[in-house]
Amino acid sequence: MATRTAAQRRSDERAAYDAYLATCPARQLLDRISDKWVSLVLNALAAGPLRYRDLNRIIAGVSQKMLTQTLRALERDGLLTRTVTPSVPVRVDYQLTPLGHSLLPLMAAIKAWAECHIEEVQTARIDYDQGVAVHSSTPAP
């Protein structure tokens, strides 16, 4: 086996993290951070720690099951921490980690973009749907 330089080994390691490759572990991370609940949880935690019930109140439409699964996944990925304070009742707070904070500017930008451009997207959807309806009702030659 030929000897490889450190630069060659680093290059091979970088190539292994190409998200276009089906076997790339970064795909799992892209799948996680592209989830709408993940985006909303991270953005909600931007201002500081929140309790579960506060997150549930802020993020309208999320089920308890989905919020719990999302929080566990984000904790597992190192994007947030869960702090339990023994009291009656027990207090549980969620807070972004430094890694979570590093992702926040991107997530905030995506949220802001979606809020800013939703009307254009809705118009495009209507135009597309009307075009599809016209094409599907046109008899084939």
HELIX and SHEET records of a PDB file:
HELIX    1   1 ALA A    6  ALA A   16  1                                  11    
HELIX    2   2 ALA A   26  ILE A   33  1                                   8    
HELIX    3   3 LYS A   36  ALA A   44  1                                   9    
HELIX    4   4 LEU A   45  ALA A   47  5                                   3    
HELIX    5   5 TYR A   52  ILE A   58  1                                   7    
HELIX    6   6 GLN A   64  ARG A   76  1                                  13    
HELIX    7   7 PRO A   98  SER A  137  1                                  40    
SHEET    1   A 3 LEU A  50  ARG A  51  0                                        
SHEET    2   A 3 ARG A  91  LEU A  96 -1                                        
SHEET    3   A 3 LEU A  80  THR A  85 -1                                        
END                                                                             
